[in-house]
């Protein structure tokens, strides 16, 4: 576990003197990113813990609950007050209205009443959201899409997902499934995906898929000593490694195909790329912009930019959901009780 606190700033010191702190958790396929966030959006404490999805749903739930409880205790220690609410965002299909995590191929759950479970365990009001939709909201309010009325946020990490943000609100769809870009079939003959289909974008352009394809092509997939990350593949591609170059080009082409669908359907002014792969910088953005331009015909060409909040977008979005819950009619004032 990696745990640390930012060096206090003047804003952080002021935030500690007031109320309105929330606990925020971004539950990913690899780890849980969590934080205590003040009313002015200052992050005063961060933690990061492995999700341990390989141990099953109960283990993931235990990690979420323990992390949130630890942060609530830390909030009381640092500020003298309990947090007012918790925001938790997860991948997959999420029904925010009923508080259910409907489906996640990466975490293995189906139709889980996650909001109610966490509310009971934490004794706090809980806002449940979709990780990428929350990340899109955060980029719109705090990051690269500030001032842009309509944009698409795409997160490239363990999976691939998107958020269509209009007027500060991330569209959710009739059943909470809007934005599952990673499960858009782009190669009908492609690999089988965790969702059960074949040829999904996620099987080509996610970080896991890129690393796995490189090791498979290089003939090292079964050798644990040759474990590699997608970022390393991008660096090898820049260094003219032929295997890495082929794998990286395939991933960029697949991602461009997926983004063409987004542009055609939504006509966004801006596409914000976040997640771990966005750290590849020009190795990703230069060929991606070129590939997208080659594929668009009548459609206006949106600007493609890197996310400003990086890997924190989901967690910052979770905090915004919790803060919105506090100001909504759904919030119960009893949540203000102090330790």
KOLVEXDREN-545066 format. One line per field, with one value per residue (C-alpha): x, z, y; residue number from 1; residue in three letters. Coordinates in pm, 1 decimal. Example, Ala and Ser with C-alpha at 12.3 -4.5 7.8 and 13.67 -1.06 7.14 Angstrom:
BEGIN
c1	[1230.0 / 1367.0] .
c3	[780.0 / 714.0] .
c2	[-450.0 / -106.0] .
resi	[1 / 2] .
resn	[ALA / SER] .
//
This chain:
BEGIN
c1	[0.0 / 120.8 / -1.2 / 88.6 / -32.4 / 27.1 / 237.6 / -18.3 / -79.1 / -254.0 / -568.0 / -535.2 / -490.1 / -800.1 / -993.0 / -904.9 / -1066.9 / -1408.7 / -1666.0 / -1762.7 / -1499.7 / -1588.0 / -1428.8 / -1376.5 / -1291.5 / -1219.2 / -1237.5 / -1041.3 / -949.0 / -596.4 / -622.7 / -842.6 / -746.2 / -896.3 / -877.9 / -1017.4 / -1134.4 / -1236.5 / -1529.4 / -1299.4 / -1180.2 / -845.3 / -714.9 / -577.5 / -495.1 / -450.5 / -424.2 / -386.4 / -450.6 / -464.8 / -816.9 / -735.2 / -1004.1 / -841.7 / -981.7 / -1342.1 / -1622.9 / -1628.6 / -1260.6 / -1314.9 / -1602.9 / -1389.9 / -1114.2 / -1360.2 / -1515.8 / -1184.3 / -1034.1 / -1335.8 / -1343.3 / -972.2 / -1015.8 / -1313.3 / -1097.1 / -813.0 / -1056.4 / -1162.9 / -798.2 / -695.0 / -1002.0 / -1184.5 / -1492.5 / -1635.7 / -1671.6 / -2017.1 / -2046.9 / -1860.8 / -1841.0 / -1759.2 / -1713.2 / -1676.4 / -1632.8 / -1890.1 / -2262.8 / -2382.5 / -2737.7 / -2682.8 / -3054.6 / -3094.6 / -2738.1 / -2665.9 / -2344.0 / -2515.5 / -2220.4 / -1842.2 / -1636.7 / -1319.0 / -1445.9 / -1678.4 / -1997.7 / -2354.7 / -2653.1 / -2486.5 / -2673.1 / -2343.4 / -2471.2 / -2692.8 / -2419.3 / -2166.8 / -2415.9 / -2483.8 / -2117.3 / -1989.9 / -2287.6 / -2245.4 / -2451.5 / -2295.2 / -2304.4 / -2240.0 / -2125.2 / -1952.0 / -1577.7 / -1539.7 / -1855.1 / -1729.5 / -1387.3 / -1553.2 / -1741.5 / -1415.1 / -1233.0 / -1524.7 / -1531.2 / -1167.3 / -955.9 / -892.1 / -1254.3 / -1326.3 / -1556.2 / -1643.9 / -2016.9 / -2001.3 / -1710.0 / -1613.9 / -1380.2 / -1205.8 / -1021.4 / -756.0 / -646.6 / -727.9 / -1036.7 / -1157.6 / -1461.8 / -1597.2 / -1821.5 / -2029.8 / -2057.9 / -2316.5 / -2371.6 / -2170.5 / -2368.4 / -2238.7 / -2503.1 / -2586.4 / -2827.2 / -3159.7 / -2999.9 / -2674.0 / -2467.1 / -2376.4 / -2006.4 / -1889.5 / -1666.4 / -1432.8 / -1707.1 / -1768.8 / -1689.2 / -1433.2 / -1286.9 / -1544.9 / -1267.5 / -1078.1 / -993.8 / -1260.4 / -1335.6 / -1419.0 / -1772.9 / -1822.8 / -1806.6 / -1517.9 / -1319.0 / -1406.4 / -1197.5 / -1081.3 / -907.2 / -680.2 / -642.1 / -652.3 / -325.8 / -366.5 / -432.2 / -130.5 / 105.7 / -38.0 / -21.9 / 340.6 / 441.3 / 242.7 / 401.7 / 748.3 / 696.1 / 738.4 / 378.9 / 445.5 / 768.7 / 699.6 / 1046.8 / 944.2 / 639.2 / 594.6 / 359.3 / 180.7 / 388.2 / 704.7 / 562.5 / 508.5 / 869.2 / 998.7 / 787.5 / 945.5 / 1286.1 / 1198.2 / 1144.8 / 958.5 / 736.2 / 641.5 / 586.4 / 342.7 / 149.2 / 132.9 / 19.0 / -254.7 / -374.9 / -376.3 / -565.1 / -825.3 / -865.9 / -906.2 / -1182.7 / -1360.3 / -1324.9 / -1471.4 / -1786.5 / -1789.8 / -1743.3 / -2011.4 / -2264.9 / -2199.2 / -2026.7 / -1814.2 / -1612.4 / -1331.4 / -1202.6 / -1011.8 / -792.6 / -712.5 / -610.3 / -268.8 / -203.0 / -235.0 / 101.3 / 256.9 / 232.2 / 329.2 / 377.5 / 1.1 / -136.3 / 59.9 / -36.5 / -386.7 / -464.8 / -332.8 / -530.6 / -850.0 / -807.1 / -757.0 / -1082.8 / -1312.7 / -1484.0 / -1785.0 / -1754.0 / -1599.1 / -1260.8 / -1263.8 / -952.9 / -787.1 / -609.2 / -463.7 / -658.1 / -526.4 / -624.0 / -442.8 / -510.8 / -690.0 / -988.5 / -1210.4 / -1130.8 / -1183.9 / -1511.7 / -1616.2 / -1555.4 / -1771.0 / -2053.8 / -2031.3 / -2028.8 / -2328.3 / -2507.6 / -2447.9 / -2611.9 / -2904.3 / -3236.9 / -3126.0 / -2868.1 / -2960.9 / -2828.2 / -2746.6 / -2438.0 / -2283.2 / -2233.2 / -1876.6 / -1660.8] .
c3	[0.0 / -91.4 / 141.2 / 176.9 / 239.4 / 28.9 / 179.7 / 330.3 / 131.3 / 244.3 / 78.5 / 252.8 / 592.1 / 537.5 / 429.1 / 751.2 / 953.3 / 791.7 / 740.9 / 423.4 / 382.3 / 188.4 / 129.0 / -235.8 / -379.8 / -738.3 / -757.1 / -1054.4 / -1181.0 / -1041.2 / -740.7 / -534.0 / -545.9 / -253.2 / -90.2 / 163.7 / -20.9 / 127.3 / 20.8 / -191.5 / -377.9 / -197.2 / -155.8 / 196.5 / 209.7 / -42.8 / -25.6 / -286.2 / -225.7 / -448.5 / -542.8 / -510.2 / -760.8 / -801.3 / -457.8 / -563.5 / -509.6 / -130.4 / -113.0 / -334.0 / -113.7 / 197.6 / 42.6 / -44.0 / 302.5 / 488.4 / 276.6 / 324.9 / 700.0 / 733.0 / 547.6 / 763.8 / 1072.1 / 918.5 / 839.5 / 1203.8 / 1312.4 / 1080.9 / 1095.8 / 1414.0 / 1207.0 / 1042.2 / 662.3 / 548.0 / 273.3 / 61.4 / -315.6 / -469.6 / -842.6 / -1011.3 / -1366.7 / -1576.3 / -1594.8 / -1302.9 / -1224.8 / -1019.7 / -953.6 / -776.9 / -644.9 / -811.5 / -974.8 / -1254.4 / -1428.9 / -1434.1 / -1650.9 / -1467.5 / -1108.4 / -1158.4 / -1001.1 / -1130.0 / -997.9 / -668.4 / -438.2 / -371.9 / -247.0 / 18.6 / 127.5 / 170.2 / 340.0 / 601.6 / 650.3 / 669.0 / 835.7 / 584.1 / 290.2 / -19.9 / -379.5 / -625.9 / -976.3 / -1284.7 / -1274.8 / -1622.6 / -1612.1 / -1283.5 / -1440.7 / -1726.2 / -1482.7 / -1301.8 / -1624.3 / -1714.2 / -1382.1 / -1279.1 / -1572.2 / -1946.4 / -2053.2 / -1835.8 / -2027.4 / -2293.6 / -2306.8 / -2487.6 / -2496.7 / -2474.0 / -2204.7 / -2278.4 / -2009.5 / -2124.7 / -1848.5 / -1741.3 / -1957.0 / -2207.0 / -2143.0 / -2236.6 / -2098.6 / -2309.1 / -2105.1 / -2196.7 / -1992.0 / -1701.8 / -1683.8 / -1796.2 / -1995.1 / -1846.9 / -2093.0 / -2014.8 / -1816.4 / -1695.2 / -1972.1 / -2188.6 / -2249.9 / -2256.3 / -2550.8 / -2473.0 / -2567.3 / -2907.7 / -3154.1 / -3399.8 / -3531.3 / -3576.1 / -3596.1 / -3292.0 / -2949.3 / -2699.0 / -2447.1 / -2077.7 / -2162.6 / -2368.8 / -2713.1 / -2959.8 / -3118.7 / -2864.2 / -2861.8 / -2511.3 / -2643.9 / -2856.5 / -2691.7 / -2314.5 / -2120.1 / -2035.7 / -2397.0 / -2528.5 / -2276.8 / -2332.3 / -2711.8 / -2697.0 / -2479.9 / -2698.1 / -3017.4 / -2862.6 / -2740.9 / -2372.2 / -2249.9 / -2025.3 / -1878.6 / -1561.0 / -1584.2 / -1894.5 / -1753.9 / -1933.1 / -1915.9 / -2198.7 / -2127.3 / -2178.0 / -2506.5 / -2618.1 / -2532.1 / -2718.0 / -3017.3 / -3014.4 / -3002.6 / -3324.6 / -3165.7 / -3450.1 / -3225.8 / -3005.0 / -3308.9 / -3463.0 / -3138.6 / -3065.6 / -3418.2 / -3393.9 / -3064.9 / -3198.5 / -3512.2 / -3301.3 / -3073.0 / -3372.3 / -3505.5 / -3172.6 / -3157.9 / -3506.9 / -3370.8 / -3083.4 / -3317.7 / -3557.5 / -3280.2 / -3048.4 / -3253.1 / -2958.1 / -2961.5 / -2772.3 / -2690.8 / -2362.4 / -2327.0 / -1975.0 / -1791.8 / -1763.3 / -2137.5 / -2170.2 / -1991.5 / -2315.2 / -2442.6 / -2806.8 / -2865.0 / -2832.5 / -2928.0 / -3248.9 / -3430.6 / -3279.6 / -3407.6 / -3751.5 / -3759.3 / -3652.1 / -3917.6 / -4183.2 / -4085.1 / -4057.2 / -4374.8 / -4336.7 / -3957.7 / -3796.5 / -3645.6 / -3266.9 / -3080.7 / -2900.8 / -2576.3 / -2271.1 / -1947.7 / -1687.9 / -1381.2 / -1493.9 / -1292.2 / -1029.2 / -1251.1 / -1122.0 / -757.6 / -800.8 / -974.2 / -684.3 / -450.0 / -668.9 / -657.1 / -277.5 / -259.3 / -493.1 / -267.9 / 32.3 / -144.5 / -277.5 / -112.1 / -74.6 / 190.2 / 553.1 / 800.4 / 1053.1 / 842.2 / 1002.6 / 1331.3 / 1449.5 / 1610.0] .
c2	[0.0 / 344.5 / 616.0 / 979.9 / 1330.6 / 1635.5 / 1912.8 / 2153.3 / 2468.8 / 2785.6 / 2654.9 / 2320.9 / 2489.7 / 2699.4 / 2392.5 / 2214.2 / 2490.6 / 2446.4 / 2175.0 / 1997.9 / 1727.6 / 1415.9 / 1077.9 / 980.0 / 637.9 / 537.8 / 157.8 / 25.8 / -315.2 / -279.2 / -49.7 / 178.5 / 545.9 / 731.5 / 1073.0 / 1315.6 / 1626.5 / 1961.1 / 2174.5 / 2393.3 / 2077.9 / 2073.5 / 1717.4 / 1690.6 / 1319.3 / 1039.0 / 661.9 / 390.9 / 22.0 / -286.0 / -389.8 / -762.8 / -854.3 / -1197.3 / -1287.2 / -1227.5 / -977.9 / -1008.3 / -918.4 / -612.0 / -499.3 / -545.9 / -331.8 / -54.1 / -53.5 / -66.2 / 212.4 / 439.3 / 370.0 / 446.9 / 775.1 / 871.2 / 814.0 / 1015.5 / 1296.7 / 1308.3 / 1306.5 / 1589.7 / 1813.1 / 1718.6 / 1640.7 / 1334.5 / 1348.5 / 1453.8 / 1193.4 / 941.7 / 924.4 / 586.8 / 532.1 / 194.3 / 61.8 / -120.1 / -56.1 / 154.3 / 262.4 / 576.5 / 621.0 / 285.9 / 270.3 / -62.5 / -179.6 / -370.3 / -533.9 / -517.3 / -750.1 / -644.0 / -674.4 / -970.7 / -842.6 / -839.0 / -642.6 / -549.0 / -300.7 / -128.1 / 207.6 / 47.5 / -191.5 / 88.7 / 321.7 / 52.8 / -30.6 / 327.3 / 499.1 / 781.4 / 907.1 / 749.5 / 873.0 / 590.0 / 667.8 / 536.4 / 592.3 / 736.7 / 947.6 / 1090.4 / 1147.8 / 1334.0 / 1556.0 / 1630.4 / 1719.4 / 1946.6 / 2131.1 / 2119.6 / 1999.8 / 2005.7 / 2068.1 / 2371.8 / 2604.0 / 2340.8 / 2269.6 / 1934.6 / 1692.3 / 1326.5 / 1199.6 / 868.4 / 672.5 / 425.7 / 192.5 / -161.7 / -112.7 / 146.4 / 363.9 / 704.6 / 975.7 / 1211.5 / 1531.6 / 1794.2 / 2108.2 / 1968.6 / 1643.6 / 1305.5 / 1121.9 / 781.7 / 618.5 / 451.9 / 168.4 / 322.9 / 167.2 / 464.8 / 503.2 / 141.2 / 226.1 / -62.4 / -306.2 / -157.0 / -436.8 / -306.5 / -637.0 / -907.4 / -1171.0 / -1043.4 / -1187.5 / -1284.3 / -1010.1 / -1044.7 / -930.8 / -1246.9 / -1087.2 / -1093.2 / -812.4 / -541.9 / -224.6 / -314.8 / -626.7 / -403.8 / -63.6 / -119.0 / -117.1 / -486.2 / -579.7 / -388.5 / -546.8 / -893.8 / -863.6 / -750.3 / -1046.3 / -1284.9 / -1152.8 / -1151.8 / -1508.6 / -1418.2 / -1436.4 / -1737.3 / -1598.4 / -1394.0 / -1240.5 / -1048.3 / -870.8 / -538.1 / -240.6 / -62.4 / 249.0 / 45.0 / -83.6 / 276.5 / 365.0 / 59.5 / 159.1 / 506.4 / 334.0 / 147.0 / -194.3 / -372.1 / -588.2 / -296.0 / -75.1 / -321.4 / -372.2 / -0.2 / 83.3 / -178.2 / -28.9 / 327.4 / 220.3 / 40.9 / 341.3 / 573.3 / 346.5 / 371.0 / 748.7 / 783.0 / 622.1 / 874.7 / 1169.6 / 1045.7 / 983.2 / 1277.3 / 1551.9 / 1669.4 / 1989.1 / 1819.6 / 1471.5 / 1444.6 / 1135.9 / 1020.8 / 707.9 / 550.4 / 533.7 / 910.9 / 931.9 / 802.9 / 1160.7 / 1224.0 / 849.0 / 821.0 / 1159.8 / 1225.3 / 902.8 / 906.5 / 1254.7 / 1158.4 / 831.4 / 1006.9 / 1276.6 / 1006.7 / 835.4 / 1137.3 / 1251.4 / 1482.9 / 1507.5 / 1817.9 / 1732.2 / 1772.4 / 1874.6 / 1580.7 / 1670.0 / 1499.6 / 1502.9 / 1747.3 / 1546.6 / 1232.7 / 921.3 / 1132.3 / 1216.4 / 936.7 / 1008.0 / 1382.0 / 1305.2 / 1081.6 / 1376.3 / 1599.8 / 1343.9 / 1335.2 / 1714.8 / 1733.2 / 1484.3 / 1710.9 / 2004.7 / 1800.5 / 1728.4 / 1365.0 / 1457.5 / 1385.6 / 1648.2 / 1376.7 / 1311.9 / 1622.6 / 1437.5 / 1470.1 / 1204.6] .
resi	[1 / 2 / 3 / 4 / 5 / 6 / 7 / 8 / 9 / 10 / 11 / 12 / 13 / 14 / 15 / 16 / 17 / 18 / 19 / 20 / 21 / 22 / 23 / 24 / 25 / 26 / 27 / 28 / 29 / 30 / 31 / 32 / 33 / 34 / 35 / 36 / 37 / 38 / 39 / 40 / 41 / 42 / 43 / 44 / 45 / 46 / 47 / 48 / 49 / 50 / 51 / 52 / 53 / 54 / 55 / 56 / 57 / 58 / 59 / 60 / 61 / 62 / 63 / 64 / 65 / 66 / 67 / 68 / 69 / 70 / 71 / 72 / 73 / 74 / 75 / 76 / 77 / 78 / 79 / 80 / 81 / 82 / 83 / 84 / 85 / 86 / 87 / 88 / 89 / 90 / 91 / 92 / 93 / 94 / 95 / 96 / 97 / 98 / 99 / 100 / 101 / 102 / 103 / 104 / 105 / 106 / 107 / 108 / 109 / 110 / 111 / 112 / 113 / 114 / 115 / 116 / 117 / 118 / 119 / 120 / 121 / 122 / 123 / 124 / 125 / 126 / 127 / 128 / 129 / 130 / 131 / 132 / 133 / 134 / 135 / 136 / 137 / 138 / 139 / 140 / 141 / 142 / 143 / 144 / 145 / 146 / 147 / 148 / 149 / 150 / 151 / 152 / 153 / 154 / 155 / 156 / 157 / 158 / 159 / 160 / 161 / 162 / 163 / 164 / 165 / 166 / 167 / 168 / 169 / 170 / 171 / 172 / 173 / 174 / 175 / 176 / 177 / 178 / 179 / 180 / 181 / 182 / 183 / 184 / 185 / 186 / 187 / 188 / 189 / 190 / 191 / 192 / 193 / 194 / 195 / 196 / 197 / 198 / 199 / 200 / 201 / 202 / 203 / 204 / 205 / 206 / 207 / 208 / 209 / 210 / 211 / 212 / 213 / 214 / 215 / 216 / 217 / 218 / 219 / 220 / 221 / 222 / 223 / 224 / 225 / 226 / 227 / 228 / 229 / 230 / 231 / 232 / 233 / 234 / 235 / 236 / 237 / 238 / 239 / 240 / 241 / 242 / 243 / 244 / 245 / 246 / 247 / 248 / 249 / 250 / 251 / 252 / 253 / 254 / 255 / 256 / 257 / 258 / 259 / 260 / 261 / 262 / 263 / 264 / 265 / 266 / 267 / 268 / 269 / 270 / 271 / 272 / 273 / 274 / 275 / 276 / 277 / 278 / 279 / 280 / 281 / 282 / 283 / 284 / 285 / 286 / 287 / 288 / 289 / 290 / 291 / 292 / 293 / 294 / 295 / 296 / 297 / 298 / 299 / 300 / 301 / 302 / 303 / 304 / 305 / 306 / 307 / 308 / 309 / 310 / 311 / 312 / 313 / 314 / 315 / 316 / 317 / 318 / 319 / 320 / 321 / 322 / 323 / 324 / 325 / 326 / 327 / 328 / 329 / 330 / 331 / 332 / 333 / 334 / 335 / 336 / 337 / 338 / 339] .
resn	[UNK / UNK / UNK / UNK / UNK / UNK / UNK / UNK / UNK / UNK / UNK / UNK / UNK / UNK / UNK / UNK / UNK / UNK / UNK / UNK / UNK / UNK / UNK / UNK / UNK / UNK / UNK / UNK / UNK / UNK / UNK / UNK / UNK / UNK / UNK / UNK / UNK / UNK / UNK / UNK / UNK / UNK / UNK / UNK / UNK / UNK / UNK / UNK / UNK / UNK / UNK / UNK / UNK / UNK / UNK / UNK / UNK / UNK / UNK / UNK / UNK / UNK / UNK / UNK / UNK / UNK / UNK / UNK / UNK / UNK / UNK / UNK / UNK / UNK / UNK / UNK / UNK / UNK / UNK / UNK / UNK / UNK / UNK / UNK / UNK / UNK / UNK / UNK / UNK / UNK / UNK / UNK / UNK / UNK / UNK / UNK / UNK / UNK / UNK / UNK / UNK / UNK / UNK / UNK / UNK / UNK / UNK / UNK / UNK / UNK / UNK / UNK / UNK / UNK / UNK / UNK / UNK / UNK / UNK / UNK / UNK / UNK / UNK / UNK / UNK / UNK / UNK / UNK / UNK / UNK / UNK / UNK / UNK / UNK / UNK / UNK / UNK / UNK / UNK / UNK / UNK / UNK / UNK / UNK / UNK / UNK / UNK / UNK / UNK / UNK / UNK / UNK / UNK / UNK / UNK / UNK / UNK / UNK / UNK / UNK / UNK / UNK / UNK / UNK / UNK / UNK / UNK / UNK / UNK / UNK / UNK / UNK / UNK / UNK / UNK / UNK / UNK / UNK / UNK / UNK / UNK / UNK / UNK / UNK / UNK / UNK / UNK / UNK / UNK / UNK / UNK / UNK / UNK / UNK / UNK / UNK / UNK / UNK / UNK / UNK / UNK / UNK / UNK / UNK / UNK / UNK / UNK / UNK / UNK / UNK / UNK / UNK / UNK / UNK / UNK / UNK / UNK / UNK / UNK / UNK / UNK / UNK / UNK / UNK / UNK / UNK / UNK / UNK / UNK / UNK / UNK / UNK / UNK / UNK / UNK / UNK / UNK / UNK / UNK / UNK / UNK / UNK / UNK / UNK / UNK / UNK / UNK / UNK / UNK / UNK / UNK / UNK / UNK / UNK / UNK / UNK / UNK / UNK / UNK / UNK / UNK / UNK / UNK / UNK / UNK / UNK / UNK / UNK / UNK / UNK / UNK / UNK / UNK / UNK / UNK / UNK / UNK / UNK / UNK / UNK / UNK / UNK / UNK / UNK / UNK / UNK / UNK / UNK / UNK / UNK / UNK / UNK / UNK / UNK / UNK / UNK / UNK / UNK / UNK / UNK / UNK / UNK / UNK / UNK / UNK / UNK / UNK / UNK / UNK / UNK / UNK / UNK / UNK / UNK / UNK / UNK / UNK / UNK / UNK / UNK / UNK / UNK / UNK / UNK / UNK / UNK / UNK / UNK / UNK / UNK / UNK / UNK / UNK / UNK / UNK / UNK / UNK / UNK / UNK] .
//
